[in-house]
Amino acid sequence: MTDSIFYKTALEVGACLERGEVSAVELTQAVIDRTAAVDASVGAFNSINAEDALAQAQDSDKRRSSGQCLGPLDGIPVSLKDVIAVKNSPLTCSSKMLQHYVSPYDAHVTEKLKAAGAVLWGRLNMDEFAMGSSTENSCTAKTANPWNLECVPGGSSGGSAAAVAGGETVLALGSDTGGSIRQPASFCGIVGMKPTYGMVSRYGLAAFASSLDQIGPMTRSVGDAALLLQTIAGHDQRDSTSLQRPVPDYLKALREPEKKAWRIGIPQEYFAEGLDDEVKVAVKRAIEFYREQGCEITSVSLPNTELAVPVYYVIATAEASSNLARYDGVLYSHRSQAATNINEVYFKSRAEGFGPEVKRRVILGTYVLSSGYYDAYYLRAQKVRALIRNDFVAAFKQVDVLLTPTAPTPAFKSGEKTADPLAMYLSDIYTISVNLAGLPGISIPCGMSDSGLPIGLQLIGRPFGESDLLTLAQQFECAHDYAEQHPLLNL
């Protein structure tokens, strides 16, 4: 069992645990061994603690043997992006600014996972403070795409995507500010879901852009995404943006899907210039699949799509400038040893602690919030954000779900776009609007390029429409074998 367990889904290994075919300790040890074998090349993890993971697994086995299993996640390894707090574990955000920081508390999602009996396994690499689309902006190391080690895994949750794709964990959590779950999921051939804003508490998530950030699942199957989302969602009084809504039974929705003639909208702006031909072909095949299943396919327009990238980079950088002001070298962040007075502590600590991309965004954000420019940039961006949201409101009067490419290209080569920030920013052109509008979105594999790299499609739903997205995504997944395809990683 353990020889083939790396690429089984959480639902599959959960059934194996329940039948006694494998123990939580055996499962966790298999994941630890797999990571030891491949992570020197993949670079998915910032830190691991095998001894602690095995201790958690032993506790799970004891619960199961005494008939006190905590649920379907009990004993299953889950890895967290290194931006989510785990008590007494490193929380570095892949930044020199926090390279020695150990979290004194758990994030809300961490508490939820612990209550479900999950084995928390390792901290995953990312773009520094979640700013990037390739996981090349990390102070630790660059993460490679398991399908082709010369290519990027996407970002900023590239470590999460690579770990799941490479068999180094069963489940992972990422964070999504402008596509940082969905784009790497597309590049690495896995499932990645960004929930409706407020469905998952941000308490314990190191903030990038507070009105955009959202934690979500990164998994091998749609069913696993439903299971993980169901576990971490729910109201948290410590997060003022957390919604007081009951959490649906997403797994039940998949087992008993609603019988309806789905209306799927195809935004014409997402198939314009800049979309790779192989991606276009794969996504259009998916559209035809849904048409053959009886879905009504309708062309819709989101006329303000072209404004999403500039609006995002005004709002996100402004919020980042505010959120990162706390890293001043005084309390828990990096402090320059070259500083001789308090002003130098502030300036030199930030100059040494932040990487180039973080500095670029903080400077831009400070500029758009400065006196004389606030109305011209930040306020105007918020007004256009409302227009983008209204585009989706109008579209959802005609259709139930939108279908688009997740990313304009398959994974690109490492270093290919590092010298051109604008080209890098355009990697998220199809995902950013979803965050600006606070909507749920999911990326699932829908094809492979001629060079053997995964291609993803994105489904976008109404607020709180996660069940619809999961149902439609699983319909596609069950009719194709992409969830069963995995990188060889013959190292």
C-alpha positions in Angstrom: 0.0 0.0 0.0 2.6 2.6 1.0 4.5 2.0 -2.3 1.7 3.5 -4.3 0.1 5.9 -1.7 1.8 9.1 -2.8 -0.7 9.9 -5.5 -3.9 8.7 -3.9 -6.5 11.3 -3.0 -7.4 12.1 0.6 -10.8 10.4 0.2 -9.0 7.2 -1.0 -6.4 7.1 1.8 -9.1 8.0 4.3 -11.0 4.9 3.2 -7.8 2.8 3.5 -7.3 4.1 7.0 -10.9 3.3 7.9 -10.5 -0.3 6.6 -7.2 -0.7 8.4 -5.2 -1.3 5.2 -2.7 1.4 6.3 -2.1 3.3 9.5 -1.7 7.0 9.9 1.9 6.4 10.9 2.6 4.4 7.8 0.9 7.0 5.6 2.8 9.9 7.2 6.1 8.0 7.0 5.5 7.4 3.3 5.0 11.1 2.7 8.1 11.9 4.8 10.1 9.4 2.7 8.8 10.8 -0.5 9.7 14.3 0.5 13.2 13.2 1.4 13.6 11.6 -2.0 12.4 14.4 -4.2 12.3 17.8 -2.4 16.0 18.5 -3.0 15.0 18.9 -6.6 11.5 20.3 -6.2 12.0 22.7 -3.3 8.4 22.7 -2.1 9.1 23.0 1.6 10.7 25.7 3.7 10.7 23.6 6.8 9.6 20.2 8.0 9.4 18.4 11.4 9.1 14.7 10.7 9.2 13.8 14.4 6.3 16.0 15.2 4.3 14.7 12.2 4.8 11.1 13.3 3.7 12.0 16.8 0.5 13.5 15.5 0.0 10.3 13.3 0.5 8.1 16.4 -2.2 10.1 18.2 -4.5 9.6 15.3 -3.9 5.8 15.3 -4.7 5.7 19.0 -8.0 7.6 18.5 -9.0 5.3 15.6 -8.2 2.1 17.5 -10.3 3.3 20.5 -13.3 4.2 18.2 -12.8 8.0 18.6 -11.9 8.9 15.1 -12.4 12.6 14.5 -13.6 12.4 11.0 -12.5 11.8 7.4 -9.3 14.0 7.8 -8.1 12.2 10.9 -4.6 10.9 10.2 -4.2 12.5 6.8 -1.1 14.8 6.2 -2.0 18.4 5.3 0.8 20.9 4.5 0.4 24.7 4.9 1.7 27.6 2.9 4.3 29.4 5.0 2.0 32.4 5.4 -0.5 30.6 7.7 0.2 30.5 11.5 0.9 27.2 13.2 1.7 27.5 16.9 5.4 26.8 17.8 6.3 26.4 14.1 8.2 28.8 11.8 6.1 31.5 10.0 8.6 33.0 7.5 6.4 34.1 4.6 9.6 33.1 2.6 11.1 36.4 3.7 14.4 37.3 5.4 12.2 39.7 7.4 10.7 36.8 9.3 13.3 34.1 8.8 13.7 33.5 12.6 10.0 34.0 13.6 8.1 31.2 15.3 4.3 31.7 15.6 3.0 31.9 19.1 -0.6 31.0 18.0 -2.6 29.0 15.5 -4.5 30.4 12.6 -8.3 29.7 12.5 -7.8 27.2 9.7 -5.0 25.5 11.7 -7.4 25.2 14.7 -10.0 23.6 12.4 -7.5 21.1 10.9 -6.2 20.1 14.4 -9.8 19.6 15.6 -10.4 17.3 12.5 -7.3 15.2 13.4 -5.2 16.2 10.4 -1.5 15.6 10.6 0.1 19.0 10.0 3.2 18.4 7.9 5.7 21.1 7.0 5.7 24.7 5.9 5.5 25.3 2.1 7.6 27.7 0.0 6.0 30.7 -1.6 6.7 34.1 -3.2 7.8 36.4 -0.4 4.8 37.7 1.4 2.7 36.1 -1.3 3.9 38.7 -3.9 4.6 36.9 -7.2 3.4 34.4 -9.8 6.3 32.0 -10.0 7.6 31.2 -6.5 10.9 32.8 -7.6 10.6 35.6 -5.1 11.5 33.6 -2.1 14.5 34.2 0.2 14.9 30.4 0.8 15.0 28.8 -2.6 13.1 28.6 -5.9 10.5 25.9 -6.2 10.4 23.8 -9.4 7.4 22.4 -11.3 7.3 18.6 -10.7 6.2 18.1 -14.3 9.3 19.9 -15.6 12.0 20.9 -13.2 13.1 23.7 -15.5 9.7 25.4 -15.2 8.1 27.4 -12.5 5.2 25.9 -10.4 3.3 29.2 -10.5 2.8 31.4 -7.5 2.5 32.6 -5.0 1.3 29.3 -3.6 3.9 27.4 -5.8 5.2 25.3 -2.9 1.7 24.1 -2.1 1.0 23.2 -5.7 4.3 21.5 -6.2 4.0 19.4 -3.0 0.6 18.1 -3.9 1.6 17.4 -7.6 4.9 15.8 -6.5 3.4 13.4 -3.9 5.0 15.2 -1.0 1.8 15.7 0.8 -1.8 14.5 0.5 -3.5 17.9 0.9 -2.3 21.5 1.1 -3.6 25.0 1.9 -2.6 28.1 -0.1 -3.7 31.7 -0.1 -5.2 33.5 -3.1 -5.0 37.3 -3.5 -5.2 37.6 -7.3 -5.0 33.9 -8.4 -2.3 32.6 -6.1 -4.1 29.3 -5.6 -5.7 28.8 -9.0 -2.7 29.8 -11.3 -0.2 27.4 -9.6 -2.9 24.7 -9.5 -3.2 25.1 -13.3 0.6 25.0 -13.8 1.0 21.9 -11.7 -2.1 20.0 -12.9 -4.0 19.9 -9.6 -7.3 21.3 -8.2 -7.2 24.7 -6.5 -10.1 26.6 -5.1 -10.5 30.2 -4.0 -13.7 30.5 -1.8 -16.1 33.4 -1.6 -14.4 36.2 0.3 -15.3 35.8 4.0 -16.1 32.1 3.8 -12.8 31.2 5.4 -11.3 33.2 8.3 -8.1 35.2 7.6 -7.2 35.1 11.3 -3.6 33.9 11.4 -2.9 34.6 7.7 0.0 37.0 7.3 -1.8 39.8 5.4 -0.8 41.0 1.9 -4.0 42.7 0.7 -6.7 42.4 3.3 -9.7 43.0 1.0 -8.5 40.4 -1.5 -6.7 37.6 0.5 -8.5 34.2 1.0 -7.3 30.8 2.1 -8.3 27.8 0.1 -7.6 24.1 -0.7 -5.1 22.7 -3.1 -5.8 19.0 -3.8 -5.6 16.1 -6.3 -9.3 15.8 -6.8 -12.5 17.8 -6.6 -13.8 15.6 -3.9 -10.7 16.4 -1.8 -11.2 20.1 -2.3 -14.8 19.7 -1.1 -13.6 17.9 2.0 -10.9 20.4 2.9 -13.1 23.4 2.2 -15.8 21.9 4.4 -13.3 21.6 7.2 -11.7 25.1 7.2 -14.8 27.2 6.3 -17.0 28.8 9.0 -17.4 32.0 11.0 -14.7 33.3 13.2 -15.4 36.2 15.5 -11.7 37.2 15.5 -12.0 38.1 11.8 -14.4 41.0 11.1 -14.8 40.0 7.5 -15.7 36.4 8.4 -19.3 35.7 7.3 -21.9 34.3 9.7 -23.3 31.7 7.4 -23.8 27.9 7.9 -21.2 25.8 6.1 -22.8 23.7 3.4 -22.1 19.9 3.2 -20.0 20.1 0.1 -19.3 16.4 0.0 -23.1 15.6 0.1 -23.6 18.1 -2.8 -21.1 16.0 -4.8 -22.7 12.7 -3.9 -26.2 14.1 -4.6 -25.7 16.7 -7.3 -28.5 18.9 -8.2 -30.2 17.8 -11.4 -30.5 20.9 -13.6 -29.7 22.2 -17.1 -26.6 24.3 -16.2 -26.2 27.6 -18.0 -22.5 28.2 -18.5 -21.2 31.6 -19.7 -18.1 32.1 -21.8 -16.7 35.6 -21.3 -15.5 36.7 -24.7 -12.8 39.0 -23.3 -11.0 35.9 -21.9 -10.4 34.5 -25.4 -8.8 37.5 -26.9 -5.2 38.2 -27.9 -2.5 36.8 -25.5 -4.1 33.4 -25.0 -1.8 30.5 -25.9 -3.2 28.4 -28.7 -2.8 25.1 -26.8 -4.6 26.6 -23.8 -7.4 27.9 -26.1 -7.8 24.4 -27.7 -7.9 22.6 -24.4 -10.5 25.0 -22.8 -12.7 24.9 -25.9 -12.7 21.1 -25.7 -13.9 21.4 -22.2 -16.7 23.8 -23.3 -17.8 21.2 -25.9 -17.8 18.5 -23.2 -20.2 20.5 -21.2 -22.4 21.3 -24.2 -22.6 17.5 -24.9 -23.7 17.0 -21.3 -26.7 19.2 -22.0 -25.4 22.4 -20.6 -26.5 25.7 -22.2 -23.4 27.5 -23.4 -23.8 31.3 -23.7 -21.4 34.0 -24.7 -21.3 36.8 -22.2 -19.3 40.0 -21.8 -17.3 41.4 -18.9 -16.4 44.7 -20.5 -14.1 46.0 -17.7 -11.9 42.9 -17.8 -9.0 44.8 -19.3 -8.9 47.2 -16.3 -8.6 44.3 -13.8 -4.8 44.2 -13.8 -4.1 47.9 -13.2 -6.9 48.1 -10.7 -5.6 45.1 -8.8 -2.0 46.5 -8.7 -3.2 49.8 -7.3 -5.5 48.3 -4.6 -3.2 45.3 -3.7 -0.1 47.4 -3.4 -1.8 50.1 -1.4 -3.1 47.5 1.1 0.3 45.8 1.1 2.0 49.1 1.9 -0.2 49.5 4.9 0.0 45.9 6.1 3.8 45.6 5.8 4.4 48.8 7.7 4.5 46.7 10.9 7.8 45.1 9.9 10.0 47.9 11.2 12.9 46.1 12.8 11.6 46.9 16.3 9.5 44.0 17.5 9.6 40.5 15.8 11.0 41.2 12.3 14.6 41.4 11.0 16.7 44.1 12.6 19.7 45.6 10.8 23.0 45.2 12.7 24.4 48.2 10.8 21.8 50.6 12.3 23.2 53.3 14.7 19.9 55.2 15.4 16.2 54.6 15.3 15.8 56.0 11.8 18.4 53.6 10.5 16.7 50.8 12.2 13.6 51.4 10.2 15.3 52.1 6.9 18.1 49.6 7.0 16.0 46.7 8.5 13.5 47.0 5.6 16.2 47.5 3.0 17.9 44.3 4.2 14.7 42.3 5.1 12.5 42.8 2.1 13.3 41.4 -1.4 13.0 43.4 -4.6 9.4 42.5 -5.5 8.1 43.4 -2.1 10.0 46.7 -2.1 8.6 47.4 -5.6 5.0 46.9 -4.4 5.4 48.7 -1.1 6.9 51.8 -2.9 4.0 51.7 -5.5 1.4 51.3 -2.7 2.8 54.1 -0.7 2.8 56.4 -3.7 -0.9 55.7 -4.6 -1.9 56.4 -1.0 0.2 59.6 -0.7 -1.3 63.1 -0.4 -2.3 64.4 -3.8 -2.5 61.0 -5.5 -5.0 59.1 -3.4 -8.0 60.4 -5.3 -6.3 60.0 -8.7 -5.3 56.4 -8.1 -6.6 54.5 -5.1 -10.1 56.0 -5.0 -10.5 55.7 -8.8 -9.4 52.1 -8.6 -12.0 51.3 -6.0 -14.7 52.9 -8.3 -13.5 50.7 -11.2 -13.5 47.7 -8.9 -17.2 48.3 -8.4 -17.7 48.3 -12.2 -15.9 45.0 -12.4 -18.1 43.5 -9.7 -21.2 44.9 -11.6 -20.0 43.1 -14.7 -20.2 39.8 -12.9 -23.6 40.7 -11.4 -25.0 41.3 -14.9 -23.4 38.1 -16.3 -24.9 36.0 -13.5 -28.4 37.2 -14.4 -27.9 35.2 -17.7 -25.9 32.2 -16.5 -25.1 30.0 -13.5 -21.4 29.7 -13.8 -18.6 31.2 -16.0 -15.9 29.1 -17.7 -12.5 30.6 -18.6 -8.9 29.6 -19.0 -7.1 29.8 -15.6 -3.8 31.1 -17.0 -2.9 32.4 -20.5 -0.1 29.9 -20.9 1.2 26.6 -19.4 4.0 26.9 -17.0 6.9 29.0 -18.3 10.7 28.4 -17.8 12.3 29.6 -14.6 13.9 33.0 -15.1 11.9 33.7 -18.3 9.8 36.6 -16.9 11.8 37.8 -13.8 13.3 40.7 -15.8 9.8 41.8 -17.0 7.5 42.5 -14.0 4.5 43.4 -16.3 4.8 40.1 -18.2 4.8 38.3 -14.9 1.8 40.3 -13.6 -0.2 39.3 -16.7 0.1 35.6 -15.7 -2.8 36.3 -13.4 -5.0 38.2 -15.9 -7.8 35.6 -15.8 -7.9 35.2 -12.1 -7.6 38.7 -10.6 -11.2 39.8 -11.3 -12.5 37.0 -9.1 -10.7 38.5 -6.1 -11.7 42.0 -6.9 -15.4 40.9 -7.0 -15.1 38.6 -4.0 -16.3 35.5 -5.9 -15.5 31.8 -5.7 -13.4 30.2 -8.4 -11.9 26.8 -9.0 -9.1 25.6 -11.3 -9.1 22.0 -12.5 -6.8 20.2 -15.1 -8.3 20.1 -18.6 -5.4 19.1 -20.8 -1.7 18.8 -21.5 0.5 20.8 -23.7 2.7 19.2 -26.4 5.6 19.7 -24.1 3.9 17.7 -21.3 2.8 20.5 -19.1 -0.7 20.7 -17.5 -3.4 23.2 -18.6 -6.2 24.3 -16.4 -9.7 25.7 -16.8 -11.4 28.0 -14.3 -15.0 27.9 -13.2 -16.3 31.1 -11.5 -19.5 31.2 -9.5 -21.9 33.5 -7.7 -21.1 34.4 -4.1 -21.5 31.3 -2.0 -21.8 29.2 -5.2 -19.0 26.8 -4.2 -21.3 23.8 -4.4 -22.2 24.6 -8.0 -18.5 24.9 -8.9 -17.6 21.7 -7.2 -20.5 19.8 -8.9 -19.6 21.0 -12.4 -15.9 20.5 -11.8 -16.4 16.9 -10.6 -18.6 16.2 -13.7 -15.6 17.1 -15.9 -13.1 15.3 -13.7 -15.1 12.0 -13.7 -15.2 12.0 -17.5 -11.4 12.5 -17.9 -8.3 11.0 -16.4 -6.4 14.1 -15.6 -6.7 13.6 -11.9 -5.0 10.2 -12.4 -2.0 11.7 -14.3 1.1 12.5 -12.2 4.6 13.6 -12.9 7.2 10.8 -13.0 9.9 12.7 -11.1 12.5 10.0 -11.9 15.3 11.7 -10.1 
